Each structure stands twice: as structure tokens, then as C-alpha cells.
Amino acid sequence: MDQMELMRTRRSVRTFDDTPLRAEDAQRLLDFAAQADSPYHIPISWHLLDARRDGLSSPVIAGTETWLAGKLPRVPHAEEAFGYTLEQVVLYAASLGIGTTWIAGTMNRPAFEQAIGLAEGEAMPCVTPLGYPAKRMSLRETLMRKGVKADTRLDFGALFFDGSFDAPLTPEGAGALEPLLSVVRLAPSAVNKQPWRAVVTEKAVHFYERRDKGYVGADGWDLQKVDLGIALCHFALAAQASGIETTLILDDPGLPTGQDTGYIASYVLL
């Protein structure tokens, strides 16, 4: 399955079939994660964990004991870097038939942080279970997906804009960028909030965060920036698959925004 198809079809999995993760699949994932990177080049340490051995739990996961967790230094853009990098691993896992789901809150976080030896100045933004999807979702998973409207997304014109935030972009108006933006639209996000917004200009696509309350900690850590990292990853992978050359820059174009909207990064079209 190619990257575009993976981004279109991959879904979150919370119900697994109790089959232990095969050793060869675990090694492939760890090898892939070790070489995965982001445009921010912030190193991430990955850890394969066992729920029984490490005392881990999550009330929303059933049928697997295997988890992947990563930690990285608390430096500027760590959130985006983590989301960008782990999404590559998640898509690779999907190509192997391995289910995943992003979890940041519904878990025993202290146990996970202890299991990976989280130190002062480090962060563990999210974790994911790893396993083979069950043939049927549990009732709990079905209700969760219904609650967050997991199978729906905001309209194209609510996420993407033509030159300024005053002009919603249509799929037709996006031209060659439509396939790229369409897979950005499908990206996963915490509680399916879809906090990314993008303004398309002649030579760049500028990404912004539409902030929701409750996602920024007292220390300034912003969980929704992880979601922005996922969106940036989808755009980059789609550009590569489409033969469109881009480069990521951090140069706020100064476009007028709403109070709850902040600049994140831009992809320059080469």
C-alpha cells in the first residue's frame, strides 16, 4: 500500500485480537522508528513496552499488552516533531497490518513515564498500543468513535483558505494541491478536534493552529501542536508521493488571524 492510500484508509484501533506482536514485526517497527525523523531534527528515544511487565494500563484498550512510547527533550517545536515522527511510524505499522491509536490522556501516565525512564527536561507526549486488530470493534470502542465523530471531518473550506482567512478554499480551487490537502484533512487528532488550518498562497502553504481550551499545560506544553505535527507529516508525505518539491520553513507571513489562531510553519513550494 502506498503512502497516499495508507493516509486515506488507516484508522485508530482500540480493540485487538489478543495475538502477541510477532518478534519480527516488533523489530521492524523499532528499526523504522529509529531512523524516522522530522524537519525539526529533534532526537526521540523509542521504547517497546509490555503492559504486564511494566504495570501499564489504559481503560480504552483491549486485546494487546504491547505499547510503543517515545520521549524527547522539552525544547521549542518538540510537540510538532513528535507528532510528525510518530505518524510515520503509525503509517508504517498500518502497512504491516498492525493497529495503533494515539493516546495522551486515557492511560496510567506515571507508569508509562516510569517505564521509559522519563527524566527532568523530557516529555512523553503520546503512546500507542501495538497489535493486530480484532475482527470486530468492542462496544466501548464503537461508542467512543461515535462520541468523537471519528469517521467525519470538517469541511474542506473550514480547514483551508485561499490567500487569507477571509476566503475559504474549495477543492477545485486548490488545483494540484487538492490531494495533499485532502489527506491533511483526514489526519488523526486528539478527540478529532482537527486544530490545523492552512492558508494557500502562490508559493507556499502556511499552517496554523486553531487552539481549543484545555490542551495547553501550565508549563506551556501544547498537546494540539502534536496534531499539527501529524498534519505537517501528511502534507510532506503527500507532496513526495505527488512529485511536488517542498521545504519547511519557520517564517510567519504575518497574515491577520483570529485570537485563538497561531502560526506554526510553512511549506514553500519549490
GUKEFI-144183 format. One line per 2 residues: number of its first residue (from 1); their letters; for each residue x, z, y of C-alpha. Coordinates in steps of 0.5 Angstrom, whole numbers. Example, Ala and Ser with C-alpha at 12.3 -4.5 7.8 and 13.67 -1.06 7.14 Angstrom:
2
1	AS	25:16:-9  27:14:-2
% end
This chain:
270
1	MD	0:0:0  3:-2:7
3	QM	3:3:13  -3:0:16
5	EL	-7:1:10  -5:8:9
7	MR	-6:10:16  -13:7:15
9	TR	-15:10:8  -11:16:8
11	RS	-16:23:8  -15:30:8
13	VR	-15:33:1  -17:41:0
15	TF	-19:40:-7  -14:39:-12
17	DD	-15:38:-20  -10:43:-22
19	TP	-5:39:-25  2:41:-22
21	LR	6:37:-18  11:33:-22
23	AE	18:34:-21  20:27:-19
25	DA	14:27:-14  17:33:-11
27	QR	24:31:-11  22:24:-8
29	LL	18:28:-2  24:32:-1
31	DF	28:27:0  24:23:4
33	AA	23:29:9  30:30:9
35	QA	31:23:12  25:23:16
37	DS	26:23:24  22:22:31
39	PY	24:19:37  26:27:40
41	HI	31:28:34  30:35:33
43	PI	32:37:26  27:40:22
45	SW	28:44:15  23:43:10
47	HL	21:48:4  17:47:-2
49	LD	14:53:-4  10:56:-10
51	AR	4:60:-8  4:65:-14
53	RD	12:66:-13  12:66:-5
55	GL	5:70:-5  2:65:-1
57	SS	-6:64:0  -11:59:4
59	PV	-18:60:4  -20:53:4
61	IA	-15:50:-1  -17:50:-9
63	GT	-13:47:-15  -6:47:-13
65	ET	0:52:-12  5:47:-8
67	WL	6:47:-1  11:44:4
69	AG	13:48:10  18:46:16
71	KL	21:50:21  25:47:27
73	PR	27:50:34  23:52:39
75	VP	25:47:44  22:42:49
77	HA	18:37:45  18:41:39
79	EE	11:40:38  11:33:38
81	AF	17:32:34  14:36:28
83	GY	7:32:28  11:25:29
85	TL	16:27:23  11:31:18
87	EQ	6:25:19  11:20:16
89	VV	11:25:10  4:26:9
91	LY	3:18:9  9:17:4
93	AA	5:23:0  -1:18:0
95	SL	3:12:-2  5:17:-8
97	GI	-2:19:-10  -1:26:-7
99	GT	-6:29:-3  -5:33:3
101	TW	-8:36:9  -5:39:16
103	IA	-6:47:16  -4:51:22
105	GT	-9:57:22  -13:58:16
107	MN	-8:61:12  -4:67:11
109	RP	1:65:16  6:71:16
111	AF	7:70:8  9:63:10
113	EQ	14:64:15  17:70:11
115	AI	18:65:5  21:60:9
117	GL	26:65:13  23:64:20
119	AE	28:66:25  27:68:32
121	GE	27:62:36  24:58:31
123	AM	17:55:30  13:53:24
125	PC	7:49:27  3:47:21
127	VT	4:47:13  1:42:8
129	PL	-1:43:1  1:38:-4
131	GY	-3:36:-11  -7:31:-14
133	PA	-14:30:-11  -20:32:-15
135	KR	-25:27:-17  -30:31:-13
137	MS	-29:35:-7  -32:42:-7
139	LR	-38:44:-4  -34:48:1
141	ET	-29:42:3  -36:38:4
143	LM	-39:43:8  -32:43:12
145	RK	-32:36:13  -39:35:15
147	GV	-38:41:20  -32:38:24
149	KA	-35:31:23  -28:29:19
151	DT	-31:22:18  -32:20:25
153	RL	-28:19:31  -29:18:39
155	DF	-31:11:41  -25:6:43
157	GA	-27:7:50  -27:14:50
159	LF	-19:14:48  -16:8:51
161	FD	-16:6:58  -14:-1:62
163	GS	-9:1:67  -12:7:70
165	FD	-17:13:67  -23:9:71
167	AP	-23:3:67  -25:4:59
169	LT	-21:-1:55  -25:-5:50
171	PE	-22:-7:43  -23:-14:46
173	GA	-19:-13:52  -13:-9:48
175	GA	-11:-16:45  -5:-16:41
177	LE	-5:-8:41  -12:-7:38
179	PL	-10:-6:31  -4:-1:34
181	LS	-9:3:38  -15:3:32
183	VV	-10:6:27  -8:11:33
185	RL	-16:13:34  -16:14:26
187	AP	-10:19:26  -12:26:24
189	SA	-12:32:29  -14:40:29
191	VN	-21:41:28  -22:33:29
193	KQ	-21:34:37  -17:28:38
195	PW	-14:30:44  -10:24:45
197	RA	-11:19:51  -8:12:52
199	VV	-7:8:59  -5:1:57
201	TE	-1:-3:63  2:-10:63
203	KA	9:-7:60  7:0:57
205	VH	2:5:53  2:11:57
207	FY	0:17:52  -3:24:55
209	ER	-6:30:52  -13:32:54
211	RD	-13:39:53  -18:44:50
213	KG	-18:51:51  -15:56:45
215	YV	-10:51:43  -4:54:47
217	GA	-1:61:46  1:66:51
219	DG	8:63:50  6:56:52
221	WD	6:53:45  1:48:45
223	LQ	-2:46:38  -5:40:40
225	KV	2:37:42  3:37:35
227	DL	-3:32:34  0:28:40
229	GI	6:27:36  2:24:30
231	AL	-2:19:35  5:17:37
233	CH	7:16:30  1:12:28
235	FA	3:7:34  10:7:33
237	LA	9:5:25  3:0:27
239	AQ	8:-3:32  13:-4:27
241	AS	8:-7:22  6:-12:27
243	GI	13:-14:29  12:-11:36
245	ET	18:-8:39  17:-2:43
247	TL	21:4:45  19:11:47
249	IL	21:14:54  19:20:58
251	DD	18:18:65  11:20:68
253	PG	8:14:71  4:18:76
255	LP	-3:16:74  -9:20:77
257	TG	-11:24:71  -17:30:71
259	QD	-15:37:71  -14:38:63
261	TG	-10:32:62  -3:32:62
263	YI	3:26:61  6:26:54
265	AS	10:20:53  10:12:54
267	YV	12:7:49  15:1:53
269	LL	13:-6:50  20:-10:50
% end
